[in-house]
Every structure is written in structure tokens, then in C-alpha cells.
């Protein structure tokens, strides 16, 4: 009985920490030096590494699936990004989509950038 409770406890802890590690609460920095990542917004979906949908609530931004919630304060964020003016300056190219179902990775080689 004790082993089962301990096992369940470890599973719950793993799920909790695993989900929080990849949450997508984003803070838009004013300066590149304050950011974790340089991001460029492309004109066409086909040019993007990640298709992003802006969600209305932080609770909707779980996982590394392109569902971003923009926070007001740096301390609330999981990642700090800086929007660059040129594609050549970026670590990640994104395209904002209209529908939640369209969000997701196009270039899976860059998923590590948001963990």
C-alpha cells in the first residue's frame, strides 16, 4: 500500500514539473540583452519555424505547442523574447495564426529553444 502511494506521488510530481517546464508564458523584452531568444515574425506561414496562437489565459499556454500567453512582467514569464527587425538576427522565426488548431512546430529541430 505504501509503495503504491509513493509511486503515485512520484508520477504526480513528474507530471507537475514536466508541464511547468514547457509552459509558454512569454514576456516581450524591450532590449535584446534582456531576452532568452531573438524572434522574427515572418510574412508567410511557410517561412516559419513555429506557428503561434496568442491565447487569452495563462492556463491555456501549457506545453511546447505554439500556444503563447504574453505576460506583463518578466518575473511571470517562462521565456523572454525580443522581436528583431531582420530574419538574419533571429533564433526563431514565427508566424501568428488566427486559430488555435493551426498552432504548432514546422521545424522540430528548434523545439529545444522553448524548453
Rosetta silent file (secondary structure, phi, psi, omega in degrees, C-alpha in Angstrom):
SEQUENCE: XXXXXXXXXXXXXXXXXXXXXXXXXXXXXXXXXXXXXXXXXXXXXXXXXXXXXXXXXXXXXXXXXXXXXXXXXXXXXXXXXXXXXXXXXXXXXXXXXXXXXXXXXXXXXXXXXXX
SCORE:     score description
SCORE:     0.000 S_00000001
   1 L     0.000  -45.668  179.841    0.000    0.000    0.000 S_00000001
   2 H   -64.469  -36.798  179.173    2.778    2.457    0.906 S_00000001
   3 H   -64.247  -39.283  179.008    4.653    1.624   -2.305 S_00000001
   4 H   -64.516  -43.496  179.480    1.574    2.441   -4.385 S_00000001
   5 H   -64.786  -40.187  178.649    1.118    5.818   -2.680 S_00000001
   6 H   -65.160  -42.444  178.188    4.798    6.643   -3.147 S_00000001
   7 H   -61.563  -45.349  179.170    4.642    5.655   -6.806 S_00000001
   8 H   -63.068  -40.629  177.449    1.564    7.834   -7.372 S_00000001
   9 H   -59.098  -46.190  179.948    3.290   10.730   -5.600 S_00000001
  10 H   -64.785  -38.366  178.134    6.317   10.467   -7.919 S_00000001
  11 H   -64.138  -44.804  179.262    4.098   10.302  -11.001 S_00000001
  12 H   -63.483  -42.087  177.948    2.166   13.409   -9.929 S_00000001
  13 H   -62.760  -43.414  179.353    5.403   15.311   -9.211 S_00000001
  14 H   -61.043  -46.077 -179.638    6.806   14.331  -12.598 S_00000001
  15 H   -63.624  -42.336 -179.846    3.655   15.472  -14.403 S_00000001
  16 H   -61.963  -51.668 -177.041    3.553   18.746  -12.493 S_00000001
  17 H   -71.044  -35.206  179.057    7.181   19.659  -13.138 S_00000001
  18 H   -64.772  -41.207  179.215    7.176   18.371  -16.701 S_00000001
  19 H   -69.336  -36.968 -178.694    4.171   20.529  -17.613 S_00000001
  20 H   -74.167  -28.111 -179.723    5.608   23.633  -15.966 S_00000001
  21 H   -64.245  -35.699 -174.720    8.974   23.287  -17.657 S_00000001
  22 L  -107.644   22.171  176.899    7.479   23.703  -21.092 S_00000001
  23 L   -68.289  155.427 -174.056    4.825   26.311  -20.371 S_00000001
  24 L  -119.242   56.059  171.362    4.693   29.180  -22.809 S_00000001
  25 E   -87.385  115.691 -169.078    4.242   32.315  -20.763 S_00000001
  26 E  -112.036  136.023  172.926    6.118   34.856  -22.855 S_00000001
  27 E  -114.737  129.504  179.146    7.498   38.255  -21.950 S_00000001
  28 E   -90.965  107.414 -177.978    8.398   40.625  -24.764 S_00000001
  29 L   -76.285  150.524  176.258   11.640   42.376  -23.758 S_00000001
  30 L   -82.139  -20.491 -175.897   12.481   45.910  -24.814 S_00000001
  31 L  -129.049  140.769  179.708   16.152   45.016  -25.174 S_00000001
  32 H   -61.582  -34.442 -178.126   17.887   42.080  -26.844 S_00000001
  33 H   -67.320  -19.805  178.694   20.301   41.788  -23.926 S_00000001
  34 H   -91.901   -0.473 -172.119   17.386   41.020  -21.566 S_00000001
  35 L  -102.772  160.689  173.166   15.978   38.208  -23.687 S_00000001
  36 L   -89.523  -23.151 -167.419   16.452   34.456  -23.886 S_00000001
  37 E  -152.142  136.601  173.260   15.589   34.352  -27.554 S_00000001
  38 E   -95.271  129.018 -174.457   15.543   36.602  -30.625 S_00000001
  39 E  -123.713  139.000  175.217   12.328   36.193  -32.624 S_00000001
  40 E  -121.366  134.433  178.103   11.377   37.366  -36.106 S_00000001
  41 E   -92.925  115.805 -178.765    7.787   37.458  -37.363 S_00000001
  42 L   -85.471  162.830 -178.143    7.687   36.204  -40.950 S_00000001
  43 L   -82.410  -25.627 -175.088    5.147   37.223  -43.580 S_00000001
  44 L  -128.157  143.140 -179.422    4.193   33.726  -44.667 S_00000001
  45 H   -55.441  -38.121 -176.848    3.366   30.557  -42.760 S_00000001
  46 H   -66.748  -17.151  179.963    5.742   28.534  -44.938 S_00000001
  47 H   -90.424   -7.402 -172.181    8.715   30.624  -43.706 S_00000001
  48 L   -86.136  147.603  167.997    8.050   29.948  -40.012 S_00000001
  49 L   -83.607  -34.208 -176.862    9.747   27.558  -37.634 S_00000001
  50 E  -138.723  132.227  172.991    6.760   27.862  -35.302 S_00000001
  51 E   -95.143  122.795 -171.241    3.153   28.869  -35.890 S_00000001
  52 E  -111.057  136.747  171.520    1.985   30.791  -32.817 S_00000001
  53 E  -118.514  127.710  178.599   -1.509   31.391  -31.472 S_00000001
  54 E   -82.997  117.855  179.596   -1.949   34.002  -28.747 S_00000001
  55 L   -91.289  161.906 -175.961   -4.191   32.572  -26.021 S_00000001
  56 L   -86.667  -20.901 -175.823   -6.321   34.619  -23.639 S_00000001
  57 L  -134.351  145.676  179.262   -5.332   32.894  -20.400 S_00000001
  58 H   -57.667  -36.543 -178.453   -2.074   31.585  -18.952 S_00000001
  59 H   -64.753  -18.116  179.014   -3.671   28.219  -18.222 S_00000001
  60 H   -86.484   -7.220 -172.533   -4.172   27.684  -21.972 S_00000001
  61 L  -100.332   34.264 -179.216   -0.458   28.078  -22.709 S_00000001
  62 L   -87.841  144.638  179.001    0.787   24.735  -21.458 S_00000001
  63 L    88.454  168.432 -178.439    3.181   22.635  -23.453 S_00000001
  64 L  -102.843   64.716 -172.154    5.554   23.498  -26.267 S_00000001
  65 L  -121.775   10.276  179.831    2.882   23.681  -28.960 S_00000001
  66 L    86.418   14.713  176.641    2.915   27.305  -30.083 S_00000001
  67 E   -99.519  106.048 -173.961    0.236   28.474  -27.662 S_00000001
  68 E  -110.413  138.586  171.610    1.641   31.662  -26.168 S_00000001
  69 E  -117.582  121.176 -178.993    0.350   33.848  -23.391 S_00000001
  70 E   -86.912  119.897 -179.151    2.025   37.242  -23.184 S_00000001
  71 L   -93.899  160.320 -177.681    2.617   38.310  -19.584 S_00000001
  72 L   -85.418  -22.977 -174.767    3.042   41.866  -18.338 S_00000001
  73 L  -126.651  141.089 -179.277    6.039   41.243  -16.101 S_00000001
  74 H   -56.552  -37.413 -177.891    9.335   39.488  -16.730 S_00000001
  75 H   -66.265  -18.796  179.452    9.058   37.592  -13.448 S_00000001
  76 H   -87.850   -7.512 -169.692    5.863   35.877  -14.669 S_00000001
  77 L   -90.686  155.214  170.320    7.462   34.521  -17.830 S_00000001
  78 L   -93.193  -32.316  178.140    8.865   31.169  -18.827 S_00000001
  79 E  -140.001  141.868  175.445   10.735   32.746  -21.735 S_00000001
  80 E  -108.078  125.489 -178.574   11.806   36.289  -22.523 S_00000001
  81 E  -118.970  157.153  174.205   11.843   37.135  -26.214 S_00000001
  82 E  -128.162  127.014  178.907   12.999   40.099  -28.231 S_00000001
  83 E   -83.407  117.161 -179.127   11.429   40.855  -31.605 S_00000001
  84 L   -91.898  162.422 -177.403   14.207   41.604  -34.100 S_00000001
  85 L   -87.072  -20.373 -175.601   13.897   43.634  -37.284 S_00000001
  86 L  -129.583  142.540 -179.025   15.679   41.212  -39.593 S_00000001
  87 H   -59.477  -35.335 -178.691   15.339   37.474  -40.163 S_00000001
  88 H   -65.771  -17.356  179.496   19.129   37.068  -40.090 S_00000001
  89 H   -89.809   -7.428 -169.192   19.167   38.242  -36.438 S_00000001
  90 L   -90.686  151.523  169.248   16.646   35.667  -35.230 S_00000001
  91 L   -91.922  -29.022 -174.351   16.961   32.413  -33.362 S_00000001
  92 E  -142.180  132.030  176.550   13.351   31.551  -34.148 S_00000001
  93 E  -103.947  126.771 -178.142   11.024   32.571  -36.983 S_00000001
  94 E  -123.019  160.500  174.200    7.339   32.663  -36.085 S_00000001
  95 E  -134.933  127.650  178.999    4.044   33.270  -37.824 S_00000001
  96 E   -83.127  125.497 -179.139    0.933   34.304  -35.887 S_00000001
  97 L  -101.184  161.995 -176.819   -2.091   32.191  -36.838 S_00000001
  98 L   -84.999  -25.670 -174.185   -5.785   33.036  -36.483 S_00000001
  99 L  -125.166  143.561 -179.142   -6.934   29.749  -34.962 S_00000001
 100 H   -56.684  -38.446 -177.279   -5.644   27.663  -32.069 S_00000001
 101 H   -66.912  -15.918 -179.622   -5.787   24.488  -34.149 S_00000001
 102 H   -86.734  -14.922 -176.062   -3.243   25.945  -36.609 S_00000001
 103 L   -68.001  148.758  175.420   -0.511   26.428  -33.987 S_00000001
 104 E   150.670  172.946 -177.123    2.480   24.130  -33.902 S_00000001
 105 E   -81.397  136.968  171.198    6.012   23.443  -34.983 S_00000001
 106 L  -103.436  -31.615  179.658    7.048   23.398  -38.615 S_00000001
 107 L  -118.895   92.905 -175.189   10.763   22.964  -37.814 S_00000001
 108 H   -67.373  -13.407  177.988   11.063   20.438  -34.991 S_00000001
 109 H   -68.221  -14.426 -177.827   14.843   20.971  -34.835 S_00000001
 110 H  -107.216    7.877 -178.482   14.204   24.203  -32.923 S_00000001
 111 H   -60.584  -29.544 -178.910   11.812   22.907  -30.244 S_00000001
 112 H   -62.117  -22.237 -178.135   14.631   22.972  -27.687 S_00000001
 113 H   -63.904  -25.558 -177.113   14.643   26.782  -27.822 S_00000001
 114 H  -108.696   17.524  173.510   11.408   26.976  -25.843 S_00000001
 115 L   -97.426    0.000    0.000   12.175   24.414  -23.135 S_00000001
